[in-house]
Amino acid sequence: MGRRKASYLLIAALWAVSQMSLADISKVDRNHRQACDIMDESILEVVIDIASQRLGVPSGQINVMDEFAGLGADSMTIYEINAAAADRYKVQDIIAEFSNESVCQLALQVEEAVTILVQMRGRGGPGSVEEEVIEQTVYYATNRQYDSTVKDLSQRYLGERSIDKSLDYGIAVVTIPASHKSGMLEGPFLGLKMLEDPQSHIILSSLEELGEKHFFEAIGNTLAQSAGGDWDGHAIIFIHGFNVPFTEAVIRTAQIAYDIEFTGAPMLFSWPSDGSLLGYTSDREDATWSVAYLRELLDKTVTKLAGKKIHIIAHSMGNQVLIGALQQMMLADNSRSQVFESITLAAPDFDAELFVDQIAPLVRDLTSHWTIYTSDNDMALSISLEVNSNRRLGQPVTPIAEYDVIDATGIEVSPWSVPENHSYYATKQQVIDDIQQAISGVSARDRGLSQKRKGGIVYYSLE
């Protein structure tokens, strides 16, 4: 069923419900009960078990017709119960909305989705055992400490600083399911590795360490293979933000590259974030410590890939690393000009006043395509403002001459999900599409954005 047709059916259903009398609604409840009385009991048991675990209510005290809110669930917990049930049966790509409010409603939807999935598998559709996965290569450089004794690939690069104080280089291969939805980081329930499924989840499948020489040779080979395509000779360097372990950074880089249909060379600079919500101060110190390492990578990349088009995308606290590195580059040689094809600062957790007054004039000439994404819905930056006492560059709106500042406040995000509303640049299709156009060289005034002014300086709005 197409999205437009589904939307029409949903509107019709909502209209029908609005016309119902109390007697009609009672009849619907009776129909639900009758349907649940004859459905697969194992699904009901699983839904009750999930609700029990999430709510801390003994399963024996949960009835088929119980509403989750009546059991003490808020909207976030209701969403999590729905999502967990969908993930348990691998039907998260079929269920469009995780908003069922009762045990019975959720169990019925899961049962229907399972039936659809079985039918799709029978005809080789999405979710079939024959379905292929896509391999996305990510070239990484990191100043994290490496532990070669750990068997689990995802745990080898730690949230600690490199002891030998040097960059490690390598290639990561990430598998992406054919059923992947743009903006999603499909993963197993609660991140449990035992539940990983390449046909349903984005997975880090391999890591290979390389020396510096072979690292840049491999990137050169990838760029040679992209010759003649839309991204002929293009490389992107991604710098992650606060609370991001190494594997998550690799997977996010792969997802962004895949979603913007980037066929050049995706690169990652991963600094030693602790990967902990409680590690903000520690991460901020490690971000500052990592500035010189990123500058080293940028200098080497510009030299080794001379003549190629190099883009940079930094997110959140990663902008503290990037802005410091760019500042060092220009202080060392302020004659540098048009070194990079584009630079994108996504939700930058950086002092806005400091950037405008002291840094923007210094680093402006490094590229002719600057883009800064901001949002007033970004709860993480609101928290950062409380911690740092100075307005963040990723909060709207600080217009800067010769910089394309984009206010993405109009993009809907889940109000209760701090990770989502801080990562809107990679999870919301409108922003993903805008980033794709921006790094393709399409100016903000030609991307269909609303043009606004503040203090006589133009900025843009995504709505």
N, C-alpha and C positions, 0 to 999 in steps of 0.2 A: 504494500500500500504506500503510495507516495505521501510526502509530508503535507502537500496542499490538501489532498483528499482527506488525510487523517485530521487535519485542522478543521475542515468543514464538518466532519462527523463529530468532532469534539464540541464545536459550537452548537450543532444541532442537539447534541446530548445535553449540554448545559441549558439550552432553551427549554427542552422538554422537562428537565428537572425543575426549572423555575415555575412551570405551570402546574406542578404536582400539588395535590392536596395532602393533608396529613394522612388520609386513608391510603392514598397512592404510595406515599413514602413507606408506610407500614407494610404495604404489599411487597415493595422492593426488598425490604428487610427480610420478609418471610421467604421470598424467592432466593435471597442470598443464603439463608439458613438451610433451605431445602437443597440448594446446590452444594453447600458444604457438607451436608449429611451424606451425600452420595459420592463425594470426590475422593481422590487418593488420600487415605489417612496419613501416609508417610509424609506428604508435603505439609499437611496441617501440623504434624508433630514437629517437623523441622522449624516451621515458622514460630510455633509456640516456644521451642527451645531457644531460638535466636532472641525472641522477645524477652524470655526469662533471663538470659545472659546479659542483655543490654540494660534491662530495667532493674535487675536484682530482685525479681519477683519469682518465687517458686513456680515451676511449670504447672504444678497441680492446682495452682490458684488462678490460672489463666484459662478462660473459656473461649470457645470458637468465635462467639459474637462480640467479644470484648474489643473496645476501641483502645488504641495505644495511648491516646491522651488521657483516658480514664484510668490507665495504669501508671500514670505519672510521666509520660514521655512528652518532651517538647518537640518542636518542629525538626530540630537537628537529629534527635534520637529516632524520630519516625523515619526520616530519610535514611539513616544508617541501618535500621531494621530492614527496610525495603531493599536497600543496596546489598546487604549481606545475604538476604534470601535469594536475590537475583544472581549473585556471584556463586552461591552454593550450587545452583543448578546450571550455571554458565549461560544464563539467558539475559545478561545485562545489556546485550546489543539489541535485544528484541523489545524489552520493556522501555518505553520512551520516558516515563515519569515515575520516580520513586516516591509516590505520595499516597499510597493506600493507607487508610486510617484505622483499619481493623484487621484482626487476625484472619477473618473469613475473606475479606476483600483481597488481601495480599496473597493468600493461599490460592484463591481462584485465578488471580492474574498469573501467578507462577505456573500453575497447572496448564493454563492456556498457552503460555509462552513455551513451555516444554513440548507441548503437542506440536506447535509451529516449528520448533527446532528439529524435532524428529522428522517432520515432513521435509524440511529444507535439507537435512542430511541425506534423505532418501533420494533427492534429485540433484545432489552435488552442489547445493547453494551454500551461502555463508554459514560457517560452522561445520561444514562437512569434513570428514576425515581426510579427504583429498585436498583440502584447501592448503595453498602454499603460504609461506611466510616471506616477508621481504627483509633482506639484510641491508642494514645501513651502517656504513663505516664511519667512525669518528676518530680523528687523529688527536691525541691528547698530549699535553705537557703539564706537569704538575710539580709543585714543591712540597707535596705531602710526604710523610714518612712511609716507606714501603716495607711490608712484612711478607717475605717470600715463603715463610713457613705455613701460612694460612692457605688451606685448600680452597675455601670459598672465594671465588673471584671478587665478589662484591665487598669483601672485607680486607683485601690486600693493601689498599691505600687508606691510611688512617687519617683521623682528624688531628694529627700532630705534625709539627714542622719537620721537614727533612733534616736528618742528623748531619748528612754530608753537605748540606747547604748548596745543593745543585738541582737543576731541573732533570726530571725523568721524562723520557719520551716513549710513546707507544701507539699502538693501533687497537681500538676496541671495535668489536662487531656487535651490533644490537639487532635483534630480530623483532620485526613489527608484524602483527597479524594482518592478514588481508582485510579483516573486518574492522580495522582501526578507524576510529572517528577522529577527525581533525580536532586538535585541542585537548584530546584525552591522553592520559598516561594510564592505560589499562594495566592493572596489576591484580594479583590474587587477593583473596579475602585476608584482611589484616596484614598483608605483605608476606604471608607465609610461603616460604620457598617450596615447601612440599606440594603446594597447590598450583605452582607455576605451570602454565600451559602455553606453548609458543603460538598456538592457534587462537588464543584468547588474550594473551598478555604481551606487553613489551618487555623483552628480557635481554640482559647483558649476557651474550653467549660466549664471548672469548676476549681475552686480553693478550697482547703480544708486546713485550718490551722491545724498544729499538734504540740504537744509538742515534745521536743527533744527525749524522750524515745520512743514514738510511731512512730516518724519519722524513727529512725534507725531500729525499729522492722519491719516497713513496707518494708524498703529496704531489710532487711534480708529475709522476705517472698518472695519478688521478686527474690532474688538470689536463694532461695530454689527451686522456680518454674523453674529456668533456668538450673537446674542440668541435666547433661547429654548432653546438647547442646554445640554448638561451643563457647558460651560465659558463660559457667558454672562458677559461682563465680566471674564474672567480674562486676565492676562498673566504670563509667566514670564521672569525675567532669569537667564541662565546665565553663569557666570564659569568659564572653563577653568583648567587648572592648568599645571604646569611642562612644558616641552618640547612646546609645542603651537603650530604655525604658524597663521596666520589662517584659511586654507582648512579645515584640519582642525577648527578650533573651530566654524566655520560648519556643516560637515557633521555634527559631533557634536551640535550644537544641534538640527539638523533631525531627526536620527535619534531623539533622545530625545523630541522633540515628537511625532513620528509614532508611536513605539512606545508612548507612554502615551496615545495617541489624543487629543492635546490640540488642540482646535479654536479656542482663543483666540489671543493674539498672542505667539509665541515671540521673545524678545529675547536678544541676545548682547552682553556687554561683553568685548571682546578687548584684553587688555593686551599689551605688546611682548615676549612670550616669544621667546627666540632660536630655539626649535624644535630644540634640540640636546641630546643626552644629557650633553654635556660642559659645558653652560651653566647648571648649577644655581646657582652663586654669582651669575652675571650676572642670571639670572631672578629670584632672590630680591631683588636690588637694584631691578630693574624693577617687581616686585610692590609693594615699598614705595613707589616713586615714583608708582605708579598709584592709590594709595589715594584721593587728593584727586579724581582724575578719576572714579572710581566713585562717590564721594560726590556729586559734581556730577550724575551721571546719575541716581542714586537720588532726590535732591532734586527734580530736574526731572520725573522720572517720577511721583512722588507728587503733585506739583502739577498736571501736565498731565492725569493720569489720575485725578483726584480722584473718589472714589466707586467706583472699580474695584478688583478684587481682584488684588493684585500678589504673586507668589511669587518666591522667589529660590532657585536651586540653585548652589552653588559646589563645585568639585572640587579636591582636592589643594592646591597652592600658591595656587590662586585664593582659598582661604579666608583667606590672609594679606591679600589685597586687600580682600575683603569684610569681615572682622572689623575691620580698620583703619577702613574707611569707616563701619561701623555705630557704632564707638566714637566717631568724630568727630561723627556725627550727634547722639549722646546727650550728648556733652560740650558741644555747642553749645546743646542744648535738652533737658534731662533730664526734661522733662514729657511728651515724646512717648510715645504708647502705642498699640498695635495699628495700627501704620503698615502692616504687611505681613500678607498672609493666611497665609503660611507661609515659613519659612526652613529650607533643608536644607543641611547641611554633609556632603558626601560625601568620605570618606577624607581628612579635613582634615590637611594638613601644617602643623600649628600647635602651639606649645608647650602641652601639656595643662594643666600646672600654672598657667601664666599665664592661660589662658582661665578655668579654674575659680575661681581666687582673685580675679582683678581685672576680668575682662571679662564673664563670664556674669551677674553681678549687675547690671552696668551696662546691658547691652543686652537683658536678658530680656523687658522689657515691649514691645519692638518688634513682637512677634507672640505669639500664644498657641499656635502650632503650630511648635515647634522639633524638628527631627530631625537626629540625628548618626549616620552610618553608620561602623562600625569593622570591622576584620578583622585577625586575627593572621596571615593568609596574605598580607598586603600587603607584598611584598618591597621596594617603593619606599620605604615609610615606615620599614622596618627600616634601609635605607641612610641615609635622612634622619636617623634617630636617631643613627647613627654620626657623621654630619656635624655635627649640631647639639647632640649630647650630652644633650638633654632629650627625654623621652617625648613622642610626638606624639599629638594629640587623636584621630586616626584609628586609633590602636592600642588594642585592648581591654584593659581596659574602664575608663572613667572616668565612673561615674554622676554625674549632675548633677540636682539637684532642679529640677523643672518643665521639664526637657528630656527628650525621648524619645531615649535612646541605644540604638542597635540594633547588636548584635554579629552580624556576618554571617560569622563564621569558619566556620560550618557549611556555607556555600555552596562547592561544589567549584569550584576554578579550576586552570588548568594550572600545575603547580609551577615550570615553567621559563620561563613567559611573564610577565615583569615588567609589560609594558603591560596584559595581561589581568587579572592579579590586583590591579592598582592601579585598573583601570577597571571593577571588578565592578558598580558602581552602574548602569552603562549597558549591560553586556554579559550579565548574568545575569538570566534572566526572573523569578526570585523577587524579586530586588531591584527590578527595573523595576516589577513589579506592586505591591510594597510602597510605592514612591515615589508611584505613581499614587494609591493609597489615602490615603497621608499628605497629599498636597496637595489631595485631595478633601475633607479634613476628618475622615477616619476616625481616631480616636485609636489609639495603639499597642495599648492593652489590648483593642481590639475588632477587631484584624486577625489573630487566630489565632496570635500570636507567643508563644513561651515567656517567661514572666515570671520574672525572677530578682532577687536582691538582693545588694548589696555595700555594706558600711558603712551598712546601714539604708536605702539608696536603691534604688528599683526601676530596673531596666533590662531590655531585651528581647533575645531571641535569635532569629535567622532560621536555621532548620535545614532 
